[in-house]
Amino acid sequence: MKRLSKLLEKVDWISCSNDSDTEIVSVVQDSDNVEPGSVFVARVGLISDGHQYIELALKNGANAIVGELSFENVRHLFNTKVPYVQVARSSEALAWLAAALNDFPSEKLVLIGVTGTDGKTTTCNIIYSILQAAGVSTGLITTVNAVVGDDIYDTGFHVTTPDAVALQDLLAQMVSSEITHCVVEVTSHALVQDRVASCEFDMAVLTNVTHEHLDYHGTFLEYMQAKELLINQVDRSTGNKLVILNYDD
């Protein structure tokens, strides 16, 4: 449990309608999963707009609402003094709120992100196996499953990186299990949807980039720029962080 004001410290927020010292027990983006004490993030998606579910989130006991619209545009939905926080980008806010609630677990791990059109899952498993064989306590998160110690979890539909909340929960579980390294498969969808925006990567690996997923990204340039987001999340100014590219691609 943390105060909303503490969770907002790294969020690009614009305004808050009421007292931000309310206590938060969970971060959710699905109004059906809201429980008393949750902060509901009204994320704008391709198909639906989370702002449409603010009223339901409040009914289910949300202690705070985060969204991109101004409070004036949603004021009619509020009949309580539950704070509404306007942010620049709700998907990014979701990632930072989830990380803050879990005490920023990626900062306590050596985090390796792998992206590319082909070979991501295989590369992740190879790196994981090498580190494990070397005696390094390592966790794994791919589009197929997540491995935390002896526990293996299905990560969903086997097509993309877990959402920001699930990802931060897994990283926090690794920290609690005294795991020191983690290998994460990072898809282009996850990058543009800010799922890993609050992750501090120590290494980025780019396997290759081919003309795929253009139905989502629109152009090859936009697809390339999506992959570049992971590289830009590695702070190479410290001298002990790496970006590995496929020279033959």
Secondary structure as GFF3:
##gff-version 3
##sequence-region A 1 249
A	DSSP	beta_strand	2	3	.	.	.	ID=ss1
A	DSSP	alpha_helix	4	7	.	.	.	ID=ss2
A	DSSP	three_ten_helix	8	10	.	.	.	ID=ss3
A	DSSP	beta_strand	13	16	.	.	.	ID=ss4
A	DSSP	beta_strand	23	24	.	.	.	ID=ss5
A	DSSP	beta_strand	26	28	.	.	.	ID=ss6
A	DSSP	three_ten_helix	31	33	.	.	.	ID=ss7
A	DSSP	beta_strand	38	41	.	.	.	ID=ss8
A	DSSP	three_ten_helix	50	53	.	.	.	ID=ss9
A	DSSP	alpha_helix	54	59	.	.	.	ID=ss10
A	DSSP	beta_strand	64	67	.	.	.	ID=ss11
A	DSSP	alpha_helix	71	74	.	.	.	ID=ss12
A	DSSP	three_ten_helix	75	77	.	.	.	ID=ss13
A	DSSP	beta_strand	84	87	.	.	.	ID=ss14
A	DSSP	alpha_helix	90	101	.	.	.	ID=ss15
A	DSSP	three_ten_helix	105	108	.	.	.	ID=ss16
A	DSSP	beta_strand	110	115	.	.	.	ID=ss17
A	DSSP	alpha_helix	120	133	.	.	.	ID=ss18
A	DSSP	beta_strand	138	141	.	.	.	ID=ss19
A	DSSP	beta_strand	145	148	.	.	.	ID=ss20
A	DSSP	beta_strand	151	154	.	.	.	ID=ss21
A	DSSP	alpha_helix	164	176	.	.	.	ID=ss22
A	DSSP	beta_strand	181	185	.	.	.	ID=ss23
A	DSSP	alpha_helix	188	192	.	.	.	ID=ss24
A	DSSP	beta_strand	203	206	.	.	.	ID=ss25
A	DSSP	alpha_helix	214	217	.	.	.	ID=ss26
A	DSSP	alpha_helix	220	232	.	.	.	ID=ss27
A	DSSP	three_ten_helix	236	238	.	.	.	ID=ss28
A	DSSP	beta_strand	242	245	.	.	.	ID=ss29
###
